[in-house]
């Protein structure tokens, strides 16, 4: 998914599309993303410093502090991840 890594990319994605991409990494299909699953997603998207970014993303998006990003927290994750070049509209 190289279009997700280039800040100059002209192909923005909808928030729903980004959420759909991230949800594909819910490997145990429990409806939420663990830090390990999110790190795998970020790596596949070509983001650098994935471990650090996952930690920062959880600080911002894991509102209930349970160690997972659930369906209700996903929009906050997408909003925060847009700071790293994942373009949404």
VEXGUVEX-927138 format. One record per atom (N, C-alpha, C): residue in three letters; atom name; x, y, z. Coordinates in Angstrom, 2 decimals. Layout:
BEGIN
(pt 'ALA' 'CA' (X Y Z))
...
//
This chain:
BEGIN
(pt 'UNK' 'N' (0.82 -1.18 0.00))
(pt 'UNK' 'CA' (0.00 0.00 0.00))
(pt 'UNK' 'C' (0.87 1.26 0.00))
(pt 'UNK' 'N' (1.63 1.44 -1.04))
(pt 'UNK' 'CA' (2.56 2.57 -1.06))
(pt 'UNK' 'C' (1.89 3.94 -1.03))
(pt 'UNK' 'N' (0.64 4.05 -1.45))
(pt 'UNK' 'CA' (-0.02 5.35 -1.44))
(pt 'UNK' 'C' (-0.24 5.86 -0.02))
(pt 'UNK' 'N' (-0.13 5.00 0.97))
(pt 'UNK' 'CA' (-0.32 5.41 2.35))
(pt 'UNK' 'C' (0.94 6.00 2.96))
(pt 'UNK' 'N' (2.08 5.82 2.32))
(pt 'UNK' 'CA' (3.33 6.22 2.94))
(pt 'UNK' 'C' (3.91 7.50 2.37))
(pt 'UNK' 'N' (3.46 7.94 1.24))
(pt 'UNK' 'CA' (4.03 9.11 0.59))
(pt 'UNK' 'C' (3.21 10.34 0.95))
(pt 'UNK' 'N' (3.83 11.28 1.65))
(pt 'UNK' 'CA' (3.11 12.49 2.06))
(pt 'UNK' 'C' (2.67 13.32 0.86))
(pt 'UNK' 'N' (3.28 13.09 -0.28))
(pt 'UNK' 'CA' (2.91 13.84 -1.49))
(pt 'UNK' 'C' (1.87 13.09 -2.31))
(pt 'UNK' 'N' (1.39 11.99 -1.81))
(pt 'UNK' 'CA' (0.42 11.18 -2.56))
(pt 'UNK' 'C' (-0.83 11.99 -2.85))
(pt 'UNK' 'N' (-1.37 11.78 -4.01))
(pt 'UNK' 'CA' (-2.56 12.52 -4.40))
(pt 'UNK' 'C' (-3.81 11.66 -4.28))
(pt 'UNK' 'N' (-3.72 10.52 -3.62))
(pt 'UNK' 'CA' (-4.86 9.63 -3.50))
(pt 'UNK' 'C' (-5.27 9.56 -2.03))
(pt 'UNK' 'N' (-6.07 10.52 -1.58))
(pt 'UNK' 'CA' (-6.52 10.46 -0.18))
(pt 'UNK' 'C' (-7.56 9.35 -0.02))
(pt 'UNK' 'N' (-7.62 8.82 1.16))
(pt 'UNK' 'CA' (-8.57 7.77 1.49))
(pt 'UNK' 'C' (-9.63 8.32 2.43))
(pt 'UNK' 'N' (-10.79 7.73 2.40))
(pt 'UNK' 'CA' (-11.80 8.12 3.37))
(pt 'UNK' 'C' (-11.40 7.53 4.72))
(pt 'UNK' 'N' (-11.95 8.09 5.78))
(pt 'UNK' 'CA' (-11.70 7.54 7.11))
(pt 'UNK' 'C' (-12.18 6.09 7.18))
(pt 'UNK' 'N' (-13.29 5.79 6.51))
(pt 'UNK' 'CA' (-13.80 4.42 6.50))
(pt 'UNK' 'C' (-12.83 3.47 5.80))
(pt 'UNK' 'N' (-12.18 3.94 4.74))
(pt 'UNK' 'CA' (-11.21 3.10 4.05))
(pt 'UNK' 'C' (-10.01 2.81 4.94))
(pt 'UNK' 'N' (-9.52 3.82 5.64))
(pt 'UNK' 'CA' (-8.39 3.61 6.55))
(pt 'UNK' 'C' (-8.79 2.67 7.68))
(pt 'UNK' 'N' (-9.98 2.87 8.23))
(pt 'UNK' 'CA' (-10.47 1.96 9.27))
(pt 'UNK' 'C' (-10.55 0.53 8.75))
(pt 'UNK' 'N' (-11.02 0.37 7.53))
(pt 'UNK' 'CA' (-11.10 -0.97 6.93))
(pt 'UNK' 'C' (-9.74 -1.61 6.78))
(pt 'UNK' 'N' (-8.77 -0.84 6.38))
(pt 'UNK' 'CA' (-7.41 -1.35 6.25))
(pt 'UNK' 'C' (-6.89 -1.79 7.61))
(pt 'UNK' 'N' (-7.07 -0.95 8.62))
(pt 'UNK' 'CA' (-6.59 -1.29 9.96))
(pt 'UNK' 'C' (-7.30 -2.51 10.52))
(pt 'UNK' 'N' (-8.59 -2.63 10.27))
(pt 'UNK' 'CA' (-9.36 -3.76 10.80))
(pt 'UNK' 'C' (-8.90 -5.09 10.23))
(pt 'UNK' 'N' (-8.28 -5.07 9.06))
(pt 'UNK' 'CA' (-7.76 -6.31 8.47))
(pt 'UNK' 'C' (-6.67 -6.93 9.34))
(pt 'UNK' 'N' (-6.06 -6.14 10.20))
(pt 'UNK' 'CA' (-4.97 -6.63 11.04))
(pt 'UNK' 'C' (-5.46 -7.14 12.39))
(pt 'UNK' 'N' (-6.75 -7.21 12.57))
(pt 'UNK' 'CA' (-7.34 -7.82 13.77))
(pt 'UNK' 'C' (-7.26 -9.34 13.58))
(pt 'UNK' 'N' (-6.08 -9.88 13.79))
(pt 'UNK' 'CA' (-5.80 -11.28 13.43))
(pt 'UNK' 'C' (-6.61 -12.28 14.24))
(pt 'UNK' 'N' (-6.94 -11.98 15.47))
(pt 'UNK' 'CA' (-7.73 -12.92 16.26))
(pt 'UNK' 'C' (-9.23 -12.64 16.17))
(pt 'UNK' 'N' (-9.60 -11.66 15.36))
(pt 'UNK' 'CA' (-10.99 -11.31 15.06))
(pt 'UNK' 'C' (-11.84 -11.07 16.31))
(pt 'UNK' 'N' (-11.25 -10.35 17.28))
(pt 'UNK' 'CA' (-12.00 -10.03 18.49))
(pt 'UNK' 'C' (-12.66 -8.65 18.42))
(pt 'UNK' 'N' (-12.52 -7.98 17.27))
(pt 'UNK' 'CA' (-13.16 -6.68 17.08))
(pt 'UNK' 'C' (-12.38 -5.51 17.63))
(pt 'UNK' 'N' (-11.14 -5.75 18.01))
(pt 'UNK' 'CA' (-10.29 -4.66 18.51))
(pt 'UNK' 'C' (-8.85 -4.93 18.13))
(pt 'UNK' 'N' (-8.05 -3.86 18.12))
(pt 'UNK' 'CA' (-6.64 -3.97 17.75))
(pt 'UNK' 'C' (-5.76 -3.92 18.98))
(pt 'UNK' 'N' (-4.86 -4.89 19.09))
(pt 'UNK' 'CA' (-3.85 -4.87 20.13))
(pt 'UNK' 'C' (-2.66 -4.05 19.63))
(pt 'UNK' 'N' (-1.72 -3.79 20.51))
(pt 'UNK' 'CA' (-0.52 -3.07 20.09))
(pt 'UNK' 'C' (0.24 -3.87 19.04))
(pt 'UNK' 'N' (0.31 -5.18 19.21))
(pt 'UNK' 'CA' (1.01 -6.03 18.25))
(pt 'UNK' 'C' (0.34 -5.97 16.88))
(pt 'UNK' 'N' (-0.98 -6.03 16.86))
(pt 'UNK' 'CA' (-1.71 -5.97 15.59))
(pt 'UNK' 'C' (-1.55 -4.61 14.92))
(pt 'UNK' 'N' (-1.60 -3.55 15.70))
(pt 'UNK' 'CA' (-1.45 -2.20 15.13))
(pt 'UNK' 'C' (-0.04 -2.00 14.60))
(pt 'UNK' 'N' (0.95 -2.53 15.30))
(pt 'UNK' 'CA' (2.33 -2.43 14.83))
(pt 'UNK' 'C' (2.49 -3.13 13.49))
(pt 'UNK' 'N' (1.89 -4.30 13.34))
(pt 'UNK' 'CA' (1.95 -5.02 12.06))
(pt 'UNK' 'C' (1.29 -4.20 10.95))
(pt 'UNK' 'N' (0.17 -3.55 11.26))
(pt 'UNK' 'CA' (-0.52 -2.71 10.27))
(pt 'UNK' 'C' (0.36 -1.54 9.86))
(pt 'UNK' 'N' (0.94 -0.85 10.83))
(pt 'UNK' 'CA' (1.79 0.30 10.53))
(pt 'UNK' 'C' (3.01 -0.13 9.71))
(pt 'UNK' 'N' (3.60 -1.27 10.04))
(pt 'UNK' 'CA' (4.76 -1.76 9.27))
(pt 'UNK' 'C' (4.36 -2.02 7.83))
(pt 'UNK' 'N' (3.22 -2.68 7.65))
(pt 'UNK' 'CA' (2.77 -3.00 6.30))
(pt 'UNK' 'C' (2.46 -1.73 5.50))
(pt 'UNK' 'N' (2.02 -0.68 6.19))
(pt 'UNK' 'CA' (1.74 0.59 5.53))
(pt 'UNK' 'C' (3.02 1.35 5.20))
(pt 'UNK' 'N' (4.15 0.85 5.67))
(pt 'UNK' 'CA' (5.42 1.48 5.36))
(pt 'UNK' 'C' (5.81 2.60 6.30))
(pt 'UNK' 'N' (5.13 2.71 7.43))
(pt 'UNK' 'CA' (5.49 3.75 8.40))
(pt 'UNK' 'C' (6.78 3.38 9.10))
(pt 'UNK' 'N' (7.55 4.37 9.46))
(pt 'UNK' 'CA' (8.81 4.16 10.17))
(pt 'UNK' 'C' (8.57 4.37 11.66))
(pt 'UNK' 'N' (9.46 3.81 12.48))
(pt 'UNK' 'CA' (9.40 3.93 13.94))
(pt 'UNK' 'C' (8.05 3.43 14.46))
(pt 'UNK' 'N' (7.64 2.27 13.97))
(pt 'UNK' 'CA' (6.31 1.73 14.27))
(pt 'UNK' 'C' (6.06 1.52 15.76))
(pt 'UNK' 'N' (7.03 0.99 16.47))
(pt 'UNK' 'CA' (6.83 0.75 17.90))
(pt 'UNK' 'C' (6.53 2.03 18.64))
(pt 'UNK' 'N' (7.27 3.08 18.34))
(pt 'UNK' 'CA' (7.05 4.37 18.97))
(pt 'UNK' 'C' (5.68 4.93 18.59))
(pt 'UNK' 'N' (5.36 4.83 17.31))
(pt 'UNK' 'CA' (4.08 5.37 16.83))
(pt 'UNK' 'C' (2.89 4.62 17.42))
(pt 'UNK' 'N' (3.02 3.32 17.61))
(pt 'UNK' 'CA' (1.96 2.55 18.24))
(pt 'UNK' 'C' (1.75 3.04 19.67))
(pt 'UNK' 'N' (2.84 3.24 20.40))
(pt 'UNK' 'CA' (2.73 3.74 21.77))
(pt 'UNK' 'C' (2.04 5.09 21.82))
(pt 'UNK' 'N' (2.43 5.99 20.93))
(pt 'UNK' 'CA' (1.80 7.31 20.88))
(pt 'UNK' 'C' (0.33 7.20 20.48))
(pt 'UNK' 'N' (0.04 6.34 19.51))
(pt 'UNK' 'CA' (-1.34 6.17 19.06))
(pt 'UNK' 'C' (-2.23 5.67 20.20))
(pt 'UNK' 'N' (-1.71 4.75 20.99))
(pt 'UNK' 'CA' (-2.49 4.23 22.12))
(pt 'UNK' 'C' (-2.70 5.30 23.18))
(pt 'UNK' 'N' (-1.72 6.15 23.39))
(pt 'UNK' 'CA' (-1.91 7.25 24.35))
(pt 'UNK' 'C' (-3.05 8.16 23.94))
(pt 'UNK' 'N' (-3.21 8.36 22.64))
(pt 'UNK' 'CA' (-4.24 9.27 22.14))
(pt 'UNK' 'C' (-5.58 8.60 21.89))
(pt 'UNK' 'N' (-5.57 7.34 21.45))
(pt 'UNK' 'CA' (-6.81 6.73 20.99))
(pt 'UNK' 'C' (-7.42 5.72 21.96))
(pt 'UNK' 'N' (-6.63 5.12 22.83))
(pt 'UNK' 'CA' (-7.17 4.12 23.76))
(pt 'UNK' 'C' (-7.82 4.84 24.94))
(pt 'UNK' 'N' (-9.01 5.33 24.71))
(pt 'UNK' 'CA' (-9.70 6.20 25.66))
(pt 'UNK' 'C' (-9.99 5.49 26.98))
(pt 'UNK' 'N' (-10.40 4.21 26.92))
(pt 'UNK' 'CA' (-10.70 3.49 28.16))
(pt 'UNK' 'C' (-9.47 2.82 28.79))
(pt 'UNK' 'N' (-8.32 2.98 28.15))
(pt 'UNK' 'CA' (-7.03 2.48 28.67))
(pt 'UNK' 'C' (-7.04 0.99 28.96))
(pt 'UNK' 'N' (-7.71 0.21 28.09))
(pt 'UNK' 'CA' (-7.75 -1.24 28.29))
(pt 'UNK' 'C' (-6.67 -1.97 27.50))
(pt 'UNK' 'N' (-5.85 -1.22 26.75))
(pt 'UNK' 'CA' (-4.77 -1.83 25.98))
(pt 'UNK' 'C' (-5.18 -2.28 24.59))
(pt 'UNK' 'N' (-6.36 -1.86 24.15))
(pt 'UNK' 'CA' (-6.87 -2.21 22.82))
(pt 'UNK' 'C' (-7.55 -1.00 22.20))
(pt 'UNK' 'N' (-7.57 -0.97 20.87))
(pt 'UNK' 'CA' (-8.34 0.03 20.14))
(pt 'UNK' 'C' (-9.61 -0.67 19.67))
(pt 'UNK' 'N' (-10.74 -0.27 20.25))
(pt 'UNK' 'CA' (-12.01 -0.89 19.88))
(pt 'UNK' 'C' (-12.71 -0.06 18.81))
(pt 'UNK' 'N' (-13.88 -0.51 18.42))
(pt 'UNK' 'CA' (-14.63 0.14 17.35))
(pt 'UNK' 'C' (-14.90 1.62 17.65))
(pt 'UNK' 'N' (-15.24 1.93 18.89))
(pt 'UNK' 'CA' (-15.55 3.30 19.27))
(pt 'UNK' 'C' (-14.31 4.20 19.26))
(pt 'UNK' 'N' (-13.15 3.62 19.46))
(pt 'UNK' 'CA' (-11.90 4.40 19.52))
(pt 'UNK' 'C' (-11.21 4.51 18.16))
(pt 'UNK' 'N' (-11.68 3.75 17.17))
(pt 'UNK' 'CA' (-11.02 3.68 15.87))
(pt 'UNK' 'C' (-10.94 5.05 15.18))
(pt 'UNK' 'N' (-11.98 5.86 15.26))
(pt 'UNK' 'CA' (-11.95 7.16 14.58))
(pt 'UNK' 'C' (-10.87 8.06 15.18))
(pt 'UNK' 'N' (-10.66 7.97 16.48))
(pt 'UNK' 'CA' (-9.60 8.76 17.10))
(pt 'UNK' 'C' (-8.23 8.27 16.64))
(pt 'UNK' 'N' (-8.08 6.97 16.47))
(pt 'UNK' 'CA' (-6.83 6.41 15.96))
(pt 'UNK' 'C' (-6.56 6.91 14.55))
(pt 'UNK' 'N' (-7.58 6.87 13.70))
(pt 'UNK' 'CA' (-7.42 7.33 12.31))
(pt 'UNK' 'C' (-7.05 8.81 12.28))
(pt 'UNK' 'N' (-7.70 9.61 13.11))
(pt 'UNK' 'CA' (-7.39 11.04 13.17))
(pt 'UNK' 'C' (-5.94 11.26 13.59))
(pt 'UNK' 'N' (-5.50 10.53 14.60))
(pt 'UNK' 'CA' (-4.13 10.69 15.08))
(pt 'UNK' 'C' (-3.11 10.18 14.04))
(pt 'UNK' 'N' (-3.41 9.06 13.41))
(pt 'UNK' 'CA' (-2.49 8.49 12.42))
(pt 'UNK' 'C' (-2.35 9.39 11.19))
(pt 'UNK' 'N' (-3.32 10.23 10.94))
(pt 'UNK' 'CA' (-3.23 11.13 9.78))
(pt 'UNK' 'C' (-2.05 12.09 9.90))
(pt 'UNK' 'N' (-1.52 12.27 11.09))
(pt 'UNK' 'CA' (-0.35 13.12 11.29))
(pt 'UNK' 'C' (0.90 12.53 10.65))
(pt 'UNK' 'N' (0.88 11.26 10.34))
(pt 'UNK' 'CA' (2.06 10.59 9.79))
(pt 'UNK' 'C' (1.97 10.39 8.29))
(pt 'UNK' 'N' (1.09 11.08 7.63))
(pt 'UNK' 'CA' (1.02 11.00 6.18))
(pt 'UNK' 'C' (-0.06 10.11 5.64))
(pt 'UNK' 'N' (-0.87 9.52 6.51))
(pt 'UNK' 'CA' (-2.00 8.74 6.04))
(pt 'UNK' 'C' (-3.11 9.74 5.76))
(pt 'UNK' 'N' (-3.31 10.04 4.51))
(pt 'UNK' 'CA' (-4.24 11.10 4.12))
(pt 'UNK' 'C' (-5.68 10.60 4.11))
(pt 'UNK' 'N' (-6.55 11.35 4.75))
(pt 'UNK' 'CA' (-7.97 11.02 4.73))
(pt 'UNK' 'C' (-8.77 12.27 4.34))
(pt 'UNK' 'N' (-9.96 12.04 3.89))
(pt 'UNK' 'CA' (-10.87 13.16 3.63))
(pt 'UNK' 'C' (-12.23 12.84 4.16))
//
